[in-house]
Amino acid sequence: MLTVIDIESRDIGNNDEDLLGMVVYNEDEAYKLYNDYATRTGFSIQKQKIRYLKDKVIRQREYVCSKEGFQRDSSSCEAKKMNRLETRTGCKAGIRFTVENGEWKVTSFKHEHNHELAKVEYRQFLRSNRRITDAYSGVLTTFKEAGIRTIGAYSFMSEETGGFENVGFTRRDAYNFMNRQKLIKVEAGDAQSLINLFKQKQAEDPMFFYAVQVDQKNRMTNFFWKRWQVKD
């Protein structure tokens, strides 16, 4: 079993790689630039300050080491509930992008950390580096539809890749993914039931009207219904 020290506290040192002056062209590329650097170096990142111009256009964006700041005091009960892998140390490492004319340029880059860094073999378990690819999400979903538990799917992927350390995400990540999929299905089912009810009402009453608003993923976000009144 991996411990906090195994994942987050190995290999003292700092990467001499300098990102200052580098340019990307959108927020996704900015995040990827720093996250890829963090993975090579051995730490996790998190989003920090964002500054806007008056018209809500991003002017500056900052990302920092996940050990930035210090964790707030909490009761022992709350601390047990959190049980997070990362422990904040007040690390000052971070990066700032300044946006101008469509370019996201690195205008501030602090590379020194006040904590030990993760060994190469454990860097895939850093929080900002863990992700479930489309291929693996398909495997998890297929196994679930075949009646195979999530742990079985994860074990299969572990064997196929030569060990759990090569999967790219943890068993807990797999469980969280499947729980989200269940929630989406439940919400979709509820939405369809509501639409079916509206259709039934409309068939029974020509004066009944309804409208549904969906998001970019075709998920229902709002709905409206009304029964028109005929004036004499």
C-alpha positions in Angstrom: 0.0 0.0 0.0 1.3 3.4 -0.9 1.8 6.0 1.8 1.9 9.7 1.8 5.7 9.6 1.9 5.8 7.1 -1.1 3.8 9.4 -3.3 4.6 13.0 -2.4 7.9 13.0 -0.4 10.8 11.6 -2.3 13.8 13.0 -4.2 14.8 16.3 -2.7 15.7 18.8 -5.4 14.4 21.3 -8.0 14.1 21.0 -11.7 16.4 23.5 -13.5 14.0 23.8 -16.4 12.9 27.4 -16.9 9.4 28.2 -18.3 9.8 32.0 -18.1 8.9 33.7 -21.4 7.2 30.6 -22.9 4.0 31.3 -24.9 0.8 29.3 -25.3 -2.6 30.4 -26.8 -5.4 29.4 -24.4 -6.1 28.4 -20.8 -6.1 24.6 -21.5 -2.6 24.9 -23.1 -1.4 27.0 -20.1 -2.6 24.4 -17.6 -1.1 21.6 -19.6 2.3 23.4 -19.9 2.6 23.8 -16.1 1.1 20.4 -15.3 3.4 18.6 -17.7 6.4 20.4 -16.1 5.1 19.4 -12.6 4.8 15.8 -13.7 8.4 15.8 -14.9 9.5 17.4 -11.7 7.4 15.5 -9.2 4.6 17.6 -7.7 0.9 18.4 -8.1 -0.5 21.7 -9.2 -3.7 23.6 -8.5 -5.4 26.7 -10.0 -4.9 29.9 -8.2 -5.6 33.6 -8.9 -7.3 34.8 -12.1 -7.6 38.4 -13.0 -10.0 39.9 -15.6 -10.2 43.1 -17.6 -13.4 45.1 -17.3 -15.1 43.1 -20.1 -14.5 39.8 -18.3 -11.5 38.9 -20.6 -8.8 37.1 -18.7 -5.7 39.2 -18.1 -3.7 37.0 -15.8 -3.9 33.4 -14.7 -1.8 31.7 -12.0 -1.2 28.1 -11.1 0.7 27.0 -7.9 2.1 23.9 -6.3 -0.6 21.9 -4.5 1.4 22.4 -1.2 1.0 26.2 -1.4 -0.4 27.8 1.8 -1.2 25.9 5.0 -4.2 23.7 5.8 -6.7 25.3 8.1 -7.1 24.0 11.6 -9.9 21.4 12.0 -11.1 19.0 14.5 -9.6 15.5 14.6 -12.9 14.1 13.3 -12.9 16.4 10.3 -9.2 15.7 9.7 -9.9 11.9 9.5 -12.7 12.6 7.0 -10.4 14.6 4.8 -7.4 12.2 5.0 -5.9 13.8 1.9 -2.6 12.7 0.3 -1.2 16.2 0.1 -0.1 18.1 3.2 0.4 21.8 2.6 3.8 23.2 3.5 3.5 26.9 2.4 5.4 26.1 -0.9 6.0 29.2 -3.0 6.5 27.5 -6.4 4.1 28.7 -9.1 3.6 30.3 -12.5 1.8 33.3 -13.9 0.5 33.8 -17.4 -0.2 37.2 -18.7 -2.7 37.4 -21.6 -2.2 39.9 -24.4 -3.3 39.8 -28.1 -4.3 36.2 -27.8 -0.9 35.1 -26.3 -0.6 33.5 -22.9 3.0 34.4 -21.9 4.8 33.2 -18.7 5.7 36.4 -16.9 6.5 34.9 -13.5 7.9 31.5 -12.7 9.1 30.3 -9.3 10.6 26.8 -9.4 11.9 26.2 -5.9 10.0 24.0 -3.6 10.3 23.7 0.2 9.4 20.0 0.2 10.6 16.7 -1.2 9.5 15.7 -4.7 8.0 12.5 -5.9 10.1 9.7 -7.4 9.6 9.0 -11.1 7.7 5.8 -10.5 5.2 7.5 -8.3 4.6 10.7 -10.3 1.6 9.3 -12.1 -0.2 9.2 -8.8 0.1 12.9 -8.2 -3.4 14.3 -8.1 -3.1 16.7 -11.0 -1.5 14.0 -13.2 -4.2 11.3 -12.6 -6.8 11.0 -15.4 -9.0 8.4 -16.9 -8.7 8.3 -20.6 -11.5 7.7 -23.0 -10.1 4.2 -23.7 -10.1 3.3 -20.0 -13.5 4.9 -19.4 -14.8 2.6 -22.1 -13.2 -0.4 -20.4 -14.8 0.4 -17.1 -18.2 1.0 -18.7 -18.1 -2.2 -20.7 -17.1 -4.3 -17.7 -20.0 -2.7 -15.7 -22.5 -3.5 -18.4 -21.2 -7.1 -18.4 -21.9 -7.4 -14.7 -18.2 -7.3 -13.6 -17.4 -5.1 -10.6 -15.2 -2.1 -10.8 -12.4 -3.8 -8.9 -12.4 -6.5 -11.5 -12.1 -4.0 -14.3 -9.3 -2.2 -12.5 -7.5 -5.5 -11.9 -7.8 -6.3 -15.6 -6.2 -3.0 -16.6 -3.5 -3.4 -14.1 -2.6 -6.8 -15.5 -2.7 -5.5 -19.1 -0.4 -2.6 -18.3 2.1 -4.6 -16.2 1.0 -3.3 -12.8 -1.3 -0.8 -11.1 1.6 1.7 -11.2 1.2 1.9 -15.0 -2.6 2.4 -15.2 -2.4 6.1 -14.7 -5.1 6.5 -12.0 -6.0 4.9 -8.7 -8.7 2.4 -7.8 -10.5 5.2 -6.0 -10.5 7.2 -9.2 -12.2 4.3 -11.0 -14.9 4.0 -8.3 -15.5 7.8 -8.4 -15.8 7.7 -12.2 -18.4 4.9 -12.1 -20.4 6.7 -9.3 -20.5 9.8 -11.6 -21.8 7.6 -14.5 -24.5 6.2 -12.3 -25.6 9.8 -11.3 -25.7 10.9 -14.9 -27.9 7.9 -15.8 -30.3 8.6 -12.9 -30.5 12.3 -13.9 -31.1 11.3 -17.5 -33.9 8.9 -16.4 -35.6 11.5 -14.3 -35.4 14.0 -17.2 -36.9 11.5 -19.6 -39.7 10.8 -17.2 -40.5 14.4 -17.0 -40.5 14.9 -20.7 -42.8 11.8 -21.1 -45.2 13.4 -18.6 -45.2 16.7 -20.6 -45.9 14.9 -23.8 -48.8 13.1 -22.2 -50.2 16.4 -20.9 -49.9 17.9 -24.3 -51.7 15.0 -25.9 -54.5 15.3 -23.5 -54.7 19.1 -23.5 -54.0 21.1 -26.8 -53.5 24.3 -24.7 -50.6 22.8 -22.7 -47.2 24.0 -23.8 -43.7 23.1 -22.6 -40.1 23.9 -23.5 -36.8 22.3 -22.5 -33.3 23.9 -22.4 -30.3 21.6 -22.8 -26.5 22.2 -22.5 -23.7 21.5 -25.0 -23.8 17.8 -23.9 -27.6 17.6 -24.6 -28.4 17.4 -20.9 -31.5 19.1 -19.6 -30.7 22.2 -17.6 -34.1 24.1 -17.4 -37.7 23.5 -18.3 -40.9 25.6 -18.7 -44.5 24.7 -19.0 -47.8 26.6 -19.2 -51.4 26.1 -20.0 -52.7 28.8 -22.4 -56.0 30.4 -21.4 -58.5 31.1 -24.2 -60.2 34.4 -23.8 -63.8 34.6 -24.6 
